[in-house]
Amino acid sequence: MRRFIRQLIAALIIGILAGSASAIFLVSLSAVSSLSAIYSWLLYVLPVAGMAIVWLYQRVGQSVATGNNLIFDAIHQPHTTSVPLRMLPLILSTTLLTHLFGGSAGREGTAVQMGGSIAGTLARWLCLDPRDTSVLLLMGISAGFGSVFGTPVAGAIFALEVLVRGQIRYGSLVMVLLAALVGDQTVQLLGVPHVHYQVASIPSLTPWLIGQLVIAGLIFAAVSLVFVMLLHMFDTFGKKYIAQPLIRVFTGGVIVVGVTLLFDTRAYNGLSLPLLADAFAGGVPTWAFAAKLVLTVLTLGFGFKGGEVTPLFVIGATLGASVGPLMGIEPTFMAALGFVAVFAAATNTPIACIMMGVEVFGGALIVPLTIVTVVAYVSSGPLGIYGAQRMGDRRQRRLHEVRTVRLYQVRRWLRRWRTQ
């Protein structure tokens, strides 16, 4: 009973504090996004802003540089890993810098890290044992995710599902859900709105439509896999060929500026919420998803800070709006499916994403959402955007190892071919 009461009080505190942090973040993010749109010259300062971000982490944030993965490791190994309070101001300020100067990033990573930082600090102040510390960190993830998107149920399930692919930790469900609900209600009480999108029409489910949804799920999975592989590739190659972090992030900033000028539009920088709104209005360029994907992997892969989830929403929605007419399906309906499915495939969290789709678009979409999300999740494989996410069973771990070996063999063969 003492443990239950302690966790109950902790869930209320974490929910209120994480929700308040998310509200401050959302208001600040809206302000810097407006400034970035008004003063277009700020884009040219992006490389210098990137150097400032890296310098901050080198000076005071080396222990929290891994971001979400540090929180996941602290839940897996609470005896040896902790989440310090400094993570909160660092990720908040550096994410705002990324958006102010035109980097393409999201907000989920920031909210999760702020919630995890609050939870980890509270656990240390209360001198909790490793088991309770893990539960509090789960509360921090759910409260941050649920409050920043206005989806508390999805936030709770995301926290329980994201740690291990194919497994959900139901033991902490009540407290994790409570923290997410309190966080979401805190944001609402503070008067910070969430953007909602409408689906124009929902077609009747037929065998023909089911077949089309399966094909769409495969397309969403392929694009998600490309995003994940490019994100890891830019991160790995950047560290390999540009060893100095300051020079690496400066180079990435210059490339982002160049690509933006090549596109001749700022629609793909920042959160790209107007582009997301256009997807649900039925009017986006066919290649919009590819442009957003490229700018996001360049921004995050070279060392800028921010989340991946909102860009994944934009990529999925714009891809769906482009694919829908080609398949004879209403574009806003397909945009809603892509919004959820690409995110599910990249994070390996299908149940949380289905619930997010229900919370955002309504329960009438649950059957097509489930079909597309499950197909995208299964066909995308075990790779994901979170390096600390573990494989759920021996078969999945073995599959991941085999794929890694095969990729290594291909690279070795290419090196031999070039030397001949």
C-alpha positions as CSV (number, residue, x, y, z in Angstrom):
1,M,0.0,0.0,0.0
2,R,2.9,2.4,0.8
3,R,4.4,1.7,-2.6
4,F,1.0,2.3,-4.3
5,I,0.5,5.6,-2.5
6,R,4.0,6.7,-3.3
7,Q,3.6,6.0,-7.0
8,L,0.2,7.6,-7.0
9,I,1.6,10.9,-5.6
10,A,4.6,10.6,-8.0
11,A,2.2,10.2,-11.0
12,L,0.3,13.4,-10.1
13,I,3.5,15.4,-9.6
14,I,5.2,14.1,-12.8
15,G,2.0,14.7,-14.8
16,I,1.6,18.3,-13.5
17,L,5.3,19.2,-14.0
18,A,5.7,17.4,-17.4
19,G,2.4,18.9,-18.6
20,S,3.6,22.4,-17.5
21,A,6.9,21.9,-19.3
22,S,5.1,20.8,-22.4
23,A,2.9,23.8,-22.3
24,I,5.9,26.1,-22.0
25,F,7.6,24.3,-24.8
26,L,4.6,24.4,-27.2
27,V,4.1,28.2,-26.6
28,S,7.8,28.8,-27.1
29,L,7.9,26.6,-30.2
30,S,5.0,28.5,-31.7
31,A,6.8,31.8,-31.0
32,V,10.2,30.8,-32.5
33,S,8.4,29.2,-35.5
34,S,6.7,32.5,-36.2
35,L,9.9,34.4,-35.9
36,S,11.6,32.0,-38.3
37,A,8.8,32.5,-40.8
38,I,8.9,36.3,-40.5
39,Y,12.7,36.8,-40.6
40,S,13.8,34.5,-43.4
41,W,17.5,35.5,-43.0
42,L,17.6,33.5,-39.8
43,L,18.1,30.4,-41.9
44,Y,21.6,31.5,-42.9
45,V,22.6,31.5,-39.2
46,L,21.7,27.8,-38.9
47,P,25.3,26.4,-39.2
48,V,26.4,28.8,-36.4
49,A,23.4,27.8,-34.2
50,G,24.4,24.2,-34.7
51,M,27.8,24.9,-33.4
52,A,26.3,26.6,-30.3
53,I,24.1,23.5,-29.7
54,V,27.1,21.1,-29.9
55,W,29.2,23.4,-27.7
56,L,26.5,23.5,-25.0
57,Y,26.4,19.7,-24.9
58,Q,30.2,19.4,-24.9
59,R,30.5,21.8,-22.0
60,V,27.6,20.8,-19.7
61,G,25.6,18.0,-21.4
62,Q,27.8,15.1,-22.4
63,S,26.1,12.9,-19.9
64,V,22.7,13.5,-21.6
65,A,23.8,13.7,-25.2
66,T,22.1,10.4,-26.2
67,G,18.7,11.9,-25.4
68,N,15.8,9.4,-25.5
69,N,18.2,6.4,-25.5
70,L,19.6,7.5,-22.1
71,I,16.1,7.3,-20.7
72,F,15.5,3.9,-22.2
73,D,18.8,2.7,-20.8
74,A,17.9,4.0,-17.4
75,I,14.7,2.0,-17.4
76,H,16.5,-1.1,-18.5
77,Q,19.4,-0.6,-16.1
78,P,18.3,1.6,-13.3
79,H,21.2,0.4,-11.1
80,T,23.8,1.9,-13.3
81,T,22.2,4.7,-15.4
82,S,20.4,7.9,-14.2
83,V,18.7,10.8,-15.9
84,P,19.9,14.2,-14.6
85,L,17.8,17.3,-14.3
86,R,20.1,19.2,-16.7
87,M,18.6,17.3,-19.6
88,L,15.4,19.4,-19.4
89,P,16.9,22.9,-20.0
90,L,19.4,21.6,-22.5
91,I,16.9,19.8,-24.8
92,L,14.4,22.6,-24.4
93,S,16.8,25.4,-25.4
94,T,18.6,23.5,-28.2
95,T,15.4,22.3,-29.8
96,L,14.1,25.9,-29.9
97,L,17.4,27.0,-31.4
98,T,17.0,24.3,-34.1
99,H,13.5,25.5,-35.0
100,L,14.3,29.2,-34.8
101,F,17.0,28.9,-37.4
102,G,15.1,26.7,-39.8
103,G,16.2,23.1,-38.9
104,S,13.7,20.3,-39.7
105,A,12.9,18.5,-36.5
106,G,10.0,17.6,-34.2
107,R,8.9,17.9,-30.6
108,E,8.3,14.4,-29.3
109,G,11.9,13.9,-28.3
110,T,12.0,17.1,-26.4
111,A,8.8,16.4,-24.5
112,V,9.9,12.8,-23.6
113,Q,13.3,14.0,-22.4
114,M,11.8,16.7,-20.3
115,G,9.4,14.3,-18.7
116,G,12.1,11.7,-18.2
117,S,14.4,14.4,-16.6
118,I,11.6,15.4,-14.2
119,A,10.9,11.8,-13.3
120,G,14.5,10.8,-12.8
121,T,15.2,13.8,-10.6
122,L,12.1,13.1,-8.5
123,A,13.2,9.4,-8.1
124,R,16.6,10.5,-6.8
125,W,15.1,13.1,-4.4
126,L,12.8,10.4,-3.0
127,C,15.7,7.8,-2.8
128,L,13.6,5.2,-4.6
129,D,14.8,1.7,-5.4
130,P,15.6,0.7,-9.0
131,R,12.2,-0.8,-9.6
132,D,10.3,2.3,-8.6
133,T,12.7,4.5,-10.5
134,S,11.9,2.6,-13.7
135,V,8.2,3.1,-13.1
136,L,8.7,6.8,-12.6
137,L,10.7,7.1,-15.8
138,L,7.8,5.4,-17.6
139,M,5.5,8.0,-16.1
140,G,7.8,10.7,-17.4
141,I,7.8,9.3,-21.0
142,S,4.0,8.9,-21.0
143,A,3.3,12.3,-19.5
144,G,5.7,14.1,-21.9
145,F,4.4,12.3,-25.0
146,G,0.7,12.5,-24.1
147,S,0.8,16.1,-23.1
148,V,2.7,17.4,-26.1
149,F,0.4,15.7,-28.6
150,G,-2.9,15.7,-26.6
151,T,-3.1,11.9,-26.8
152,P,-2.8,10.6,-23.2
153,V,-3.9,7.0,-24.0
154,A,-1.4,6.7,-26.9
155,G,1.3,8.3,-24.6
156,A,0.8,5.7,-21.9
157,I,0.9,2.8,-24.4
158,F,3.9,4.3,-26.1
159,A,5.9,4.4,-22.9
160,L,5.1,0.7,-22.2
161,E,5.6,-0.5,-25.8
162,V,8.6,1.4,-27.0
163,L,11.2,-0.1,-24.7
164,V,11.1,-3.7,-26.2
165,R,9.9,-4.4,-29.7
166,G,7.0,-6.9,-29.6
167,Q,6.4,-6.6,-25.8
168,I,4.3,-4.4,-23.6
169,R,5.0,-4.0,-19.8
170,Y,1.4,-4.0,-18.4
171,G,2.5,-4.0,-14.8
172,S,2.8,-0.2,-14.6
173,L,-0.2,0.6,-16.8
174,V,-2.4,2.3,-14.2
175,M,0.2,4.8,-13.0
176,V,1.6,5.4,-16.4
177,L,-1.9,6.2,-17.8
178,L,-2.6,8.4,-14.8
179,A,0.6,10.5,-15.4
180,A,-0.3,10.9,-19.1
181,L,-3.9,12.0,-18.3
182,V,-2.7,14.5,-15.7
183,G,-0.1,15.9,-18.1
184,D,-2.7,16.3,-20.9
185,Q,-5.2,17.9,-18.5
186,T,-2.5,20.3,-17.3
187,V,-1.8,21.5,-20.9
188,Q,-5.5,22.0,-21.4
189,L,-6.0,23.9,-18.2
190,L,-3.1,26.2,-19.1
191,G,-5.0,27.0,-22.4
192,V,-2.5,25.6,-24.9
193,P,-4.4,24.2,-27.9
194,H,-3.6,21.2,-30.0
195,V,-4.1,21.2,-33.8
196,H,-6.8,18.8,-35.0
197,Y,-7.3,17.5,-38.5
198,Q,-10.4,16.3,-40.3
199,V,-10.9,13.4,-42.7
200,A,-13.3,14.4,-45.5
201,S,-14.9,11.0,-45.9
202,I,-14.3,7.4,-44.9
203,P,-14.9,4.7,-47.6
204,S,-16.8,1.5,-46.8
205,L,-14.6,-1.4,-46.1
206,T,-14.6,-3.9,-49.0
207,P,-12.2,-6.7,-50.0
208,W,-10.9,-4.4,-52.7
209,L,-10.2,-1.6,-50.2
210,I,-8.5,-4.1,-47.9
211,G,-6.1,-5.1,-50.7
212,Q,-5.4,-1.4,-51.4
213,L,-4.7,-0.8,-47.7
214,V,-2.2,-3.7,-47.6
215,I,-0.4,-2.2,-50.5
216,A,-0.5,1.3,-48.8
217,G,0.9,-0.3,-45.7
218,L,3.9,-1.7,-47.7
219,I,4.5,1.7,-49.2
220,F,4.5,3.4,-45.8
221,A,6.8,0.8,-44.4
222,A,9.3,1.3,-47.3
223,V,9.4,5.0,-46.8
224,S,9.8,4.6,-43.0
225,L,12.7,2.2,-43.5
226,V,14.4,4.6,-45.9
227,F,14.0,7.3,-43.2
228,V,15.5,5.2,-40.5
229,M,18.4,3.9,-42.7
230,L,19.3,7.4,-43.9
231,L,19.1,8.8,-40.4
232,H,21.6,6.2,-39.1
233,M,23.7,6.5,-42.2
234,F,24.2,10.3,-41.9
235,D,24.9,9.9,-38.2
236,T,27.5,7.2,-38.8
237,F,29.1,8.6,-41.9
238,G,29.2,12.1,-40.4
239,K,31.1,10.8,-37.3
240,K,33.4,8.7,-39.4
241,Y,34.5,11.3,-42.0
242,I,34.1,14.5,-39.9
243,A,35.4,13.6,-36.5
244,Q,35.1,17.1,-35.0
245,P,31.5,17.6,-33.8
246,L,31.6,21.4,-34.3
247,I,32.7,21.1,-37.9
248,R,30.3,18.3,-38.5
249,V,27.2,20.2,-37.3
250,F,28.4,23.3,-39.2
251,T,28.7,21.2,-42.4
252,G,25.2,19.8,-41.8
253,G,23.8,23.3,-41.3
254,V,25.4,24.5,-44.6
255,I,23.9,21.5,-46.4
256,V,20.4,22.1,-44.9
257,V,20.6,25.8,-46.0
258,G,21.7,24.7,-49.5
259,V,18.9,22.1,-49.9
260,T,16.4,24.6,-48.7
261,L,17.5,27.2,-51.3
262,L,17.3,24.4,-53.9
263,F,13.7,23.7,-53.0
264,D,13.0,27.4,-53.1
265,T,10.5,27.2,-50.2
266,R,10.6,27.1,-46.4
267,A,7.6,24.7,-46.2
268,Y,9.9,21.8,-45.3
269,N,11.8,23.5,-42.5
270,G,10.8,23.5,-38.8
271,L,7.7,21.5,-37.9
272,S,6.0,22.0,-41.3
273,L,2.6,22.2,-39.7
274,P,1.2,24.2,-42.6
275,L,2.3,21.4,-44.9
276,L,0.5,18.9,-42.7
277,A,-2.6,21.0,-42.9
278,D,-2.3,21.1,-46.7
279,A,-2.2,17.3,-46.7
280,F,-5.5,17.2,-45.0
281,A,-6.9,19.8,-47.3
282,G,-6.0,17.6,-50.3
283,G,-3.3,19.7,-51.9
284,V,0.4,18.9,-51.5
285,P,3.1,18.3,-54.2
286,T,3.7,14.7,-55.0
287,W,7.3,14.8,-53.9
288,A,6.6,16.7,-50.6
289,F,7.2,13.7,-48.4
290,A,10.7,13.1,-50.0
291,A,11.7,16.8,-49.4
292,K,10.6,16.7,-45.8
293,L,12.4,13.3,-45.3
294,V,15.7,14.6,-46.7
295,L,15.7,17.8,-44.7
296,T,14.9,16.0,-41.5
297,V,17.6,13.3,-41.8
298,L,20.1,16.0,-42.7
299,T,19.1,18.1,-39.7
300,L,19.1,15.3,-37.1
301,G,21.8,13.2,-38.6
302,F,24.4,15.9,-38.4
303,G,23.8,16.8,-34.7
304,F,20.9,19.2,-34.4
305,K,18.4,18.6,-31.6
306,G,14.7,17.8,-31.8
307,G,12.3,14.9,-32.2
308,E,11.6,12.7,-35.2
309,V,7.9,12.0,-34.7
310,T,6.3,15.2,-36.0
311,P,8.4,15.0,-39.2
312,L,7.3,11.4,-39.5
313,F,3.7,12.6,-39.2
314,V,4.3,15.1,-42.0
315,I,6.1,12.5,-44.2
316,G,3.3,10.0,-43.7
317,A,0.5,12.4,-44.3
318,T,1.9,14.0,-47.4
319,L,2.8,10.5,-48.8
320,G,-0.7,9.3,-48.1
321,A,-2.2,12.4,-49.7
322,S,-0.1,11.8,-52.8
323,V,-0.7,8.0,-53.0
324,G,-4.4,8.2,-52.3
325,P,-5.5,9.7,-55.7
326,L,-3.2,7.3,-57.5
327,M,-5.1,4.4,-55.9
328,G,-8.5,6.0,-56.3
329,I,-8.9,6.6,-52.6
330,E,-9.9,9.9,-50.9
331,P,-6.6,11.8,-50.2
332,T,-7.4,13.0,-46.6
333,F,-8.4,9.4,-45.6
334,M,-5.1,8.1,-46.9
335,A,-3.3,11.0,-45.3
336,A,-4.6,10.0,-41.9
337,L,-3.5,6.4,-42.4
338,G,0.0,7.6,-43.5
339,F,0.2,10.0,-40.5
340,V,0.0,7.0,-38.2
341,A,1.5,4.1,-40.2
342,V,4.9,5.7,-41.0
343,F,5.3,6.6,-37.3
344,A,4.4,3.1,-36.2
345,A,6.9,1.5,-38.6
346,A,9.8,3.8,-37.6
347,T,9.2,3.4,-33.8
348,N,8.0,-0.2,-33.7
349,T,5.0,0.9,-31.6
350,P,1.9,-0.3,-33.5
351,I,-0.6,-0.4,-30.6
352,A,0.3,3.1,-29.4
353,C,0.0,4.4,-33.0
354,I,-3.4,2.8,-33.5
355,M,-4.7,4.5,-30.3
356,M,-3.2,7.8,-31.4
357,G,-5.1,7.5,-34.7
358,V,-8.3,6.9,-32.8
359,E,-7.6,9.9,-30.4
360,V,-6.7,12.2,-33.3
361,F,-9.1,11.2,-36.0
362,G,-11.9,9.3,-34.2
363,G,-13.0,5.7,-33.7
364,A,-14.5,5.4,-37.2
365,L,-11.0,4.9,-38.6
366,I,-10.0,2.1,-36.3
367,V,-10.3,-0.8,-38.7
368,P,-8.4,0.7,-41.7
369,L,-5.9,2.2,-39.3
370,T,-5.3,-1.2,-37.7
371,I,-4.8,-2.9,-41.1
372,V,-2.4,-0.3,-42.5
373,T,-0.4,0.1,-39.2
374,V,0.0,-3.7,-38.7
375,V,1.2,-4.2,-42.3
376,A,3.6,-1.3,-42.0
377,Y,5.0,-2.5,-38.7
378,V,5.4,-6.1,-39.7
379,S,7.0,-5.4,-43.1
380,S,9.4,-2.7,-41.9
381,G,11.5,-5.1,-39.8
382,P,13.2,-4.6,-36.5
383,L,15.1,-1.4,-37.4
384,G,13.9,1.8,-35.7
385,I,14.8,5.3,-34.8
386,Y,15.6,4.4,-31.2
387,G,19.0,2.7,-30.8
388,A,18.3,1.6,-27.2
389,Q,15.1,-0.2,-28.1
390,R,15.6,-3.9,-27.5
391,M,14.4,-6.9,-29.5
392,G,11.6,-8.8,-27.9
393,D,12.6,-12.4,-28.5
394,R,15.6,-14.5,-29.6
395,R,14.2,-14.8,-33.2
396,Q,14.1,-11.1,-33.6
397,R,17.5,-10.6,-32.2
398,R,18.9,-13.3,-34.5
399,L,17.1,-11.7,-37.5
400,H,18.7,-8.3,-36.6
401,E,22.2,-10.0,-36.3
402,V,21.8,-11.8,-39.7
403,R,20.8,-8.5,-41.4
404,T,23.8,-6.8,-39.9
405,V,26.2,-9.5,-41.0
406,R,24.8,-9.4,-44.5
407,L,25.2,-5.6,-44.8
408,Y,28.8,-6.0,-43.6
409,Q,29.4,-8.7,-46.2
410,V,28.1,-6.4,-48.9
411,R,30.3,-3.5,-47.8
412,R,33.3,-5.9,-47.7
413,W,32.5,-7.1,-51.2
414,L,32.3,-3.6,-52.5
415,R,35.6,-2.7,-51.0
416,R,37.2,-5.7,-52.7
417,W,35.6,-4.7,-56.0
418,R,36.9,-1.2,-55.9
419,T,40.5,-2.4,-55.2
420,Q,40.5,-4.7,-58.2
